[in-house]
């Protein structure tokens, strides 16, 4: 009979075929988002509008629209082959971005590439968002949809496995029942099937795989929160300071040029300017008074309070309320109603009083894992790397966010593509061979990779 020849191997083959067919999906932005983060985010800006190591991807489809769609697929899979073939668009891109070589992705299917561009178009055409508050660890909302899909798929596969196990049991029972001279075996119940060693072993194996994947995935994302944009205790505007006033980044973050850490500016750094500039251009006295309360500065007299730590709370409140009242009346006019003056002082004092004699607790945005060594001075003072290379256009950010992915692949790609500034840089005088090759014209530049920038111990010591 046919069912005698129907083995477990046939069932497994049928199961794999079913899973393969059922898991086929049309291009979708959710899959495209995952692929973009895995393969593209190291070199391309996540807003799809800004230039980074590579060009902005938002206009890519439009720029390739004059050519067959297959040309765009070929470019993604092997850009250098397209350049060598003399394709006009490929040659144009190479003329602007060469000698930086785009990574090849020969295994991406047409549908996967379409999914990536669906996600790119969503981000490119989306209205800008400002995250008001954030206490998460960097996980994105889109991931919730993925988890839901995975749970549904697991449930379907589990149900399918039960059905197939029942079919196998029935087939074995029928085969043995028809053998002459043997009593029909006892049919296994569903509970017995579920408690069989094979099912329990498969369940344990699945839990180990899921647990391992979750652990590794979370470890990889440790400290990486691209797009993380928390509200700070003081509404400090980088647009005002770095953009409009053109204050150099290293004036406030002066550790970047001389130490491993860029450092968060001390309150005294703020007071260097705001001992004179006492009314903010956007928030008046409300935010600057938080700095004064922390530093023990009396804005009415322009001096530090005497024995600020020993002052009674009501004495401090009296001085700050006078400051609020005087400035509010000056801004609104002498005829302003007293109830409005009091209401303004109440509102501002509610926001300021928690800072009295307390440090300003800024929310950290960038935090690499402990096993990763990164030295700001090496990049800023020696490598002459601009702050915006890693932190994005901070001068355009009202509320600062984590701009770059900070992944290992992103760092490695930068070291492969970035040329060291050898000219007039005594730090690299010891590389005599490279200097001679550059003088003779045998070499046009030296990348970080070529001076050991990819050695494991440089970042993981």
C-alpha positions as CSV (number, residue, x, y, z in Angstrom):
1,X,0.0,0.0,0.0
2,X,1.1,3.6,-0.7
3,X,1.0,4.6,3.0
4,X,3.6,2.0,3.8
5,X,6.1,3.8,1.7
6,X,5.1,7.3,3.1
7,X,8.0,7.9,5.5
8,X,8.8,10.7,7.9
9,X,11.3,12.1,5.4
10,X,8.4,12.6,2.9
11,X,6.5,14.5,5.7
12,X,9.5,16.7,6.4
13,X,9.9,17.5,2.7
14,X,6.2,18.3,2.5
15,X,6.5,20.5,5.6
16,X,9.5,22.5,4.2
17,X,7.6,23.0,0.9
18,X,4.6,24.3,2.8
19,X,6.7,26.7,4.9
20,X,8.5,27.9,1.8
21,X,5.3,28.6,-0.1
22,X,3.5,30.1,2.9
23,X,6.4,32.4,3.8
24,X,6.7,33.9,0.3
25,X,5.7,37.5,0.5
26,X,5.4,40.5,-1.8
27,X,7.8,43.4,-1.3
28,X,6.9,45.2,1.9
29,X,8.4,48.2,3.8
30,X,8.7,46.2,7.1
31,X,11.2,43.8,5.5
32,X,12.8,46.7,3.7
33,X,13.4,48.5,7.0
34,X,15.2,45.5,8.4
35,X,17.3,45.1,5.3
36,X,18.1,48.8,5.2
37,X,19.4,48.7,8.8
38,X,21.4,45.6,8.1
39,X,22.9,46.6,4.8
40,X,22.5,50.3,4.0
41,X,22.4,52.3,7.3
42,X,26.2,52.1,7.8
43,X,26.8,54.5,4.8
44,X,23.5,56.2,4.1
45,X,21.6,58.8,6.3
46,X,18.4,57.4,7.9
47,X,16.4,60.4,6.9
48,X,17.0,59.6,3.2
49,X,17.6,63.3,2.6
50,X,21.1,64.0,3.9
51,X,24.4,63.0,2.5
52,X,26.6,60.7,4.6
53,X,29.3,58.3,3.6
54,X,27.1,57.6,0.6
55,X,24.4,59.8,-1.2
56,X,20.9,60.5,0.1
57,X,18.8,57.5,-1.0
58,X,15.4,59.3,-1.2
59,X,15.8,60.6,-4.8
60,X,17.5,57.3,-6.0
61,X,14.4,55.8,-7.7
62,X,13.7,59.0,-9.5
63,X,17.3,59.4,-10.6
64,X,17.2,55.9,-12.0
65,X,13.8,56.2,-13.6
66,X,15.2,57.0,-17.1
67,X,16.6,53.4,-17.2
68,X,15.1,49.9,-16.9
69,X,14.3,48.8,-13.4
70,X,16.7,45.9,-13.8
71,X,19.6,48.4,-14.0
72,X,18.8,49.6,-10.5
73,X,18.8,46.0,-9.3
74,X,22.1,45.4,-11.0
75,X,23.6,48.6,-9.4
76,X,22.6,47.4,-5.9
77,X,24.0,43.9,-6.4
78,X,27.3,44.9,-8.0
79,X,27.9,48.7,-8.5
80,X,31.5,48.3,-9.8
81,X,30.4,46.0,-12.6
82,X,28.0,48.7,-13.7
83,X,30.7,51.3,-13.6
84,X,33.1,49.1,-15.6
85,X,30.3,48.5,-18.2
86,X,30.1,52.2,-18.8
87,X,26.5,52.6,-17.7
88,X,25.7,56.4,-17.8
89,X,24.1,56.7,-14.3
90,X,26.7,54.4,-12.7
91,X,29.5,56.5,-14.2
92,X,27.8,59.7,-13.0
93,X,27.6,58.4,-9.4
94,X,31.2,57.1,-9.5
95,X,32.4,60.6,-10.7
96,X,30.8,62.2,-7.6
97,X,31.4,59.5,-4.9
98,X,34.5,57.6,-6.2
99,X,36.8,56.2,-5.0
100,X,34.4,55.1,-2.2
101,X,33.1,51.7,-3.3
102,X,29.6,50.7,-2.5
103,X,29.3,47.2,-0.9
104,X,27.9,44.4,-3.2
105,X,24.7,42.6,-2.3
106,X,24.5,39.8,-4.9
107,X,22.1,37.7,-2.8
108,X,19.3,40.3,-2.6
109,X,16.2,39.4,-4.7
110,X,14.2,41.9,-6.8
111,X,11.5,41.8,-4.2
112,X,13.9,42.5,-1.3
113,X,15.4,45.5,-3.2
114,X,11.8,46.8,-3.9
115,X,11.1,46.4,-0.2
116,X,14.1,48.5,0.7
117,X,13.0,51.3,-1.6
118,X,9.4,51.1,-0.3
119,X,10.9,51.9,3.2
120,X,13.2,54.5,1.7
121,X,10.2,56.3,0.1
122,X,8.2,56.1,3.3
123,X,11.0,57.8,5.3
124,X,11.8,60.3,2.5
125,X,8.2,61.5,2.1
126,X,7.3,61.4,5.8
127,X,6.9,64.6,7.8
128,X,9.7,65.3,10.3
129,X,9.1,64.0,13.7
130,X,10.3,65.3,17.1
131,X,10.1,62.7,19.9
132,X,8.9,64.5,23.0
133,X,10.0,61.9,25.5
134,X,11.7,58.5,25.3
135,X,12.6,56.0,28.0
136,X,13.1,53.0,25.9
137,X,16.3,51.2,24.9
138,X,16.1,52.1,21.2
139,X,13.7,49.4,20.0
140,X,11.6,50.7,17.1
141,X,7.8,50.5,16.8
142,X,8.0,48.6,13.6
143,X,9.5,45.7,15.4
144,X,6.2,45.1,17.2
145,X,4.7,44.2,13.8
146,X,7.5,41.7,13.2
147,X,7.0,40.0,16.5
148,X,3.3,39.6,15.8
149,X,4.0,38.0,12.5
150,X,6.5,35.7,14.1
151,X,4.1,34.6,16.7
152,X,1.4,33.9,14.1
153,X,3.8,31.9,12.0
154,X,5.0,29.9,15.0
155,X,1.4,29.1,15.9
156,X,0.6,28.0,12.4
157,X,3.7,25.8,12.2
158,X,2.9,24.3,15.6
159,X,-0.6,23.5,14.5
160,X,0.7,22.0,11.3
161,X,3.3,19.9,13.3
162,X,0.5,18.5,15.4
163,X,-1.6,17.6,12.4
164,X,1.3,15.9,10.7
165,X,2.2,14.0,13.9
166,X,-1.4,12.8,14.1
167,X,-1.3,11.7,10.4
168,X,2.0,9.8,11.0
169,X,0.5,8.1,14.0
170,X,-2.6,7.1,12.1
171,X,-0.5,5.8,9.2
172,X,1.7,3.7,11.4
173,X,-1.4,2.4,13.2
174,X,-3.0,1.4,9.9
175,X,0.2,-0.2,8.6
176,X,0.7,-2.3,11.7
177,X,-3.0,-3.3,11.8
178,X,-2.8,-4.9,8.4
179,X,0.2,-7.0,9.3
180,X,-0.9,-10.6,9.7
181,X,-0.4,-12.3,13.0
182,X,0.0,-9.2,15.1
183,X,-2.6,-7.5,17.4
184,X,-3.5,-4.0,16.5
185,X,-1.3,-1.6,18.5
186,X,-2.8,0.9,20.9
187,X,-3.5,4.2,19.2
188,X,-1.5,7.1,20.8
189,X,-3.5,9.9,22.3
190,X,-2.9,13.6,21.5
191,X,-1.4,14.0,25.0
192,X,1.0,11.1,24.5
193,X,2.1,12.6,21.2
194,X,2.7,16.0,22.8
195,X,4.7,14.4,25.7
196,X,6.8,12.2,23.4
197,X,10.6,12.7,23.6
198,X,10.8,14.0,20.1
199,X,8.3,16.8,20.7
200,X,9.8,17.8,24.0
201,X,13.3,17.8,22.5
202,X,12.1,19.9,19.5
203,X,10.5,22.3,22.0
204,X,13.7,22.7,24.1
205,X,15.8,23.1,21.0
206,X,13.4,25.8,19.7
207,X,13.5,27.7,23.1
208,X,17.4,27.6,23.1
209,X,17.4,29.0,19.5
210,X,14.9,31.8,20.4
211,X,16.7,32.6,23.6
212,X,20.1,32.7,21.9
213,X,18.9,34.8,19.1
214,X,17.2,37.3,21.5
215,X,20.3,37.5,23.7
216,X,22.7,38.1,20.9
217,X,20.4,40.5,19.1
218,X,20.0,42.6,22.3
219,X,23.7,42.5,23.0
220,X,24.4,43.8,19.4
221,X,22.0,46.7,20.0
222,X,23.5,47.6,23.4
223,X,23.9,51.4,23.5
224,X,22.7,51.7,19.9
225,X,19.6,53.8,19.8
226,X,19.6,55.5,16.4
227,X,16.9,58.2,16.4
228,X,16.8,58.4,20.2
229,X,15.8,61.9,21.1
230,X,15.0,62.4,24.8
231,X,13.8,65.6,26.3
232,X,16.6,67.2,28.4
233,X,16.0,68.8,31.9
234,X,16.8,72.2,30.3
235,X,15.5,73.2,26.8
236,X,19.0,73.7,25.4
237,X,18.8,74.6,21.7
238,X,21.7,73.6,19.5
239,X,20.1,75.5,16.7
240,X,20.5,78.7,18.7
241,X,24.0,78.0,20.0
242,X,25.8,76.0,17.3
243,X,23.6,77.3,14.4
244,X,22.7,80.9,14.9
245,X,25.5,81.9,17.3
246,X,28.2,79.7,15.5
247,X,29.6,78.5,18.9
248,X,32.3,75.9,18.1
249,X,31.3,72.4,19.4
250,X,34.6,72.1,21.2
251,X,34.1,75.2,23.3
252,X,31.4,73.4,25.3
253,X,32.6,69.8,24.7
254,X,36.3,70.6,25.1
255,X,37.1,67.1,26.2
256,X,36.7,66.0,22.6
257,X,40.1,67.5,21.5
258,X,42.1,66.2,24.5
259,X,40.6,63.0,26.0
260,X,38.6,59.9,25.3
261,X,35.3,61.5,26.2
262,X,33.9,64.7,24.8
263,X,32.3,65.4,28.2
264,X,29.0,67.1,29.0
265,X,29.7,70.8,29.7
266,X,29.8,71.8,33.4
267,X,27.5,74.4,34.6
268,X,30.4,76.8,34.9
269,X,30.8,76.5,31.1
270,X,27.3,77.8,30.7
271,X,27.9,80.6,33.1
272,X,30.8,81.9,31.0
273,X,28.2,83.3,28.7
274,X,25.1,83.4,30.7
275,X,26.5,85.6,33.5
276,X,26.0,88.3,30.9
277,X,23.2,86.9,28.6
278,X,20.5,86.5,31.2
279,X,17.4,86.3,29.1
280,X,17.0,83.6,26.5
281,X,15.8,84.4,22.9
282,X,13.2,81.6,23.0
283,X,12.3,80.9,26.6
284,X,13.1,84.2,28.4
285,X,14.1,83.6,32.0
286,X,12.4,80.2,32.4
287,X,15.3,77.9,31.3
288,X,18.3,80.1,32.1
289,X,17.0,80.4,35.7
290,X,17.4,76.6,36.1
291,X,21.2,77.1,35.4
292,X,21.3,80.0,37.9
293,X,19.5,77.9,40.6
294,X,22.0,75.1,40.1
295,X,25.1,77.3,40.1
296,X,23.9,79.5,43.0
297,X,23.9,82.7,40.9
298,X,21.8,85.7,41.7
299,X,20.5,87.1,38.4
300,X,19.3,90.3,40.1
301,X,22.7,91.4,41.3
302,X,24.9,89.5,38.7
303,X,26.9,87.8,41.5
304,X,26.9,84.4,43.2
305,X,24.9,84.1,46.4
306,X,26.9,84.2,49.6
307,X,26.6,80.9,51.5
308,X,24.1,79.6,49.0
309,X,24.0,76.1,50.5
310,X,22.9,77.6,53.9
311,X,20.2,79.9,52.5
312,X,16.6,79.1,53.4
313,X,14.3,78.0,50.5
314,X,12.0,81.0,51.0
315,X,15.0,83.4,50.6
316,X,16.0,81.8,47.4
317,X,12.5,81.8,46.1
318,X,12.1,85.5,46.9
319,X,15.1,86.4,44.8
320,X,14.0,84.4,41.8
321,X,10.4,85.6,42.0
322,X,11.7,89.2,41.9
323,X,13.8,88.2,38.8
324,X,10.7,86.7,37.1
325,X,8.5,89.6,38.0
326,X,10.9,92.3,36.8
327,X,11.5,90.7,33.4
328,X,7.9,89.9,32.9
329,X,6.8,93.4,33.5
330,X,9.5,94.7,31.3
331,X,8.5,92.4,28.5
332,X,4.7,93.0,28.8
333,X,4.7,96.6,29.9
334,X,4.1,98.4,33.2
335,X,0.3,98.1,33.0
336,X,0.3,94.3,33.1
337,X,-2.1,92.9,35.6
338,X,-0.6,91.7,38.9
339,X,-2.5,88.3,38.7
340,X,-0.7,87.6,35.4
341,X,2.7,88.5,37.0
342,X,2.0,86.2,39.9
343,X,0.8,83.4,37.6
344,X,4.0,83.7,35.5
345,X,6.2,83.6,38.6
346,X,4.4,80.6,40.0
347,X,4.8,78.7,36.7
348,X,8.5,79.5,36.4
349,X,9.3,78.8,40.0
350,X,7.6,75.4,39.7
351,X,10.2,74.5,37.0
352,X,13.2,76.0,38.7
353,X,12.9,75.0,42.4
354,X,14.1,71.4,41.8
355,X,17.4,72.7,40.5
356,X,18.3,74.8,43.6
357,X,21.6,73.5,44.9
358,X,21.3,70.4,42.7
359,X,23.3,69.4,39.6
360,X,21.7,69.4,36.2
361,X,21.1,65.8,35.2
362,X,21.5,65.8,31.4
363,X,20.2,62.7,29.7
364,X,22.9,60.8,27.9
365,X,22.3,60.0,24.3
366,X,25.4,58.2,23.1
367,X,26.7,55.3,25.2
368,X,29.0,52.6,23.7
369,X,29.3,49.3,25.5
370,X,32.2,48.9,28.0
371,X,34.0,46.5,25.7
372,X,34.3,49.1,23.0
373,X,37.1,51.6,23.1
374,X,36.6,54.9,21.3
375,X,38.8,58.0,21.7
376,X,37.5,61.4,20.7
377,X,40.9,63.0,20.8
378,X,42.3,60.4,18.3
379,X,39.5,61.3,15.8
380,X,39.1,65.0,16.5
381,X,42.7,66.2,17.1
382,X,44.7,63.6,15.0
383,X,42.2,62.5,12.4
384,X,40.6,66.0,12.0
385,X,37.2,64.4,11.8
386,X,34.3,66.9,11.9
387,X,31.8,66.4,14.7
388,X,29.0,66.2,12.2
389,X,30.5,63.2,10.6
390,X,29.3,61.0,13.4
391,X,26.7,63.2,15.2
392,X,25.0,64.6,12.1
393,X,24.0,68.3,11.5
394,X,23.7,69.1,15.2
395,X,23.5,72.8,14.4
396,X,20.1,72.0,12.8
397,X,18.8,70.0,15.8
398,X,16.5,71.8,18.3
399,X,16.6,68.6,20.3
400,X,19.7,66.4,19.8
401,X,19.2,62.8,18.7
402,X,21.5,59.8,18.1
403,X,22.2,60.3,14.4
404,X,24.4,57.5,13.4
405,X,23.8,53.7,13.9
406,X,27.1,53.3,15.9
407,X,27.3,49.7,14.8
408,X,30.6,47.9,14.3
409,X,30.0,47.6,10.6
410,X,29.5,51.4,10.4
411,X,32.8,52.0,12.1
412,X,34.6,49.4,10.0
413,X,33.3,50.8,6.7
414,X,34.4,54.3,7.8
415,X,37.9,53.0,8.5
416,X,38.0,51.2,5.1
417,X,36.9,54.3,3.2
418,X,38.3,57.3,5.1
419,X,41.7,58.6,4.1
420,X,44.1,59.7,6.8
421,X,45.2,63.4,6.7
422,X,48.9,62.9,6.2
423,X,49.8,66.4,5.1
424,X,51.4,68.5,7.8
425,X,50.4,66.0,10.5
426,X,53.5,65.0,12.6
427,X,51.5,62.2,14.2
428,X,52.0,60.1,11.0
429,X,55.7,61.0,10.4
430,X,56.8,57.5,11.3
431,X,55.0,56.0,8.2
432,X,58.0,56.8,5.9
433,X,57.1,54.3,3.3
434,X,53.7,55.7,2.7
435,X,55.1,59.2,2.6
436,X,57.6,58.2,-0.1
437,X,54.9,56.5,-2.1
438,X,52.8,59.6,-2.0
439,X,55.7,61.8,-3.1
440,X,56.5,59.5,-6.0
441,X,52.9,59.4,-7.1
442,X,52.5,55.6,-6.5
443,X,49.9,56.4,-3.9
444,X,47.2,59.1,-3.7
445,X,46.2,58.5,-0.1
446,X,46.3,56.2,2.9
447,X,43.1,54.8,4.5
448,X,42.7,54.1,8.2
449,X,42.6,50.4,7.4
450,X,46.1,50.6,6.0
451,X,47.6,51.9,9.2
452,X,45.9,49.2,11.3
453,X,42.5,50.7,11.8
454,X,40.8,47.2,11.5
455,X,43.0,45.5,14.0
456,X,40.7,44.0,16.7
457,X,42.7,45.3,19.7
458,X,42.4,48.9,18.5
459,X,38.8,49.0,19.6
460,X,38.5,45.9,21.8
461,X,41.5,45.9,24.1
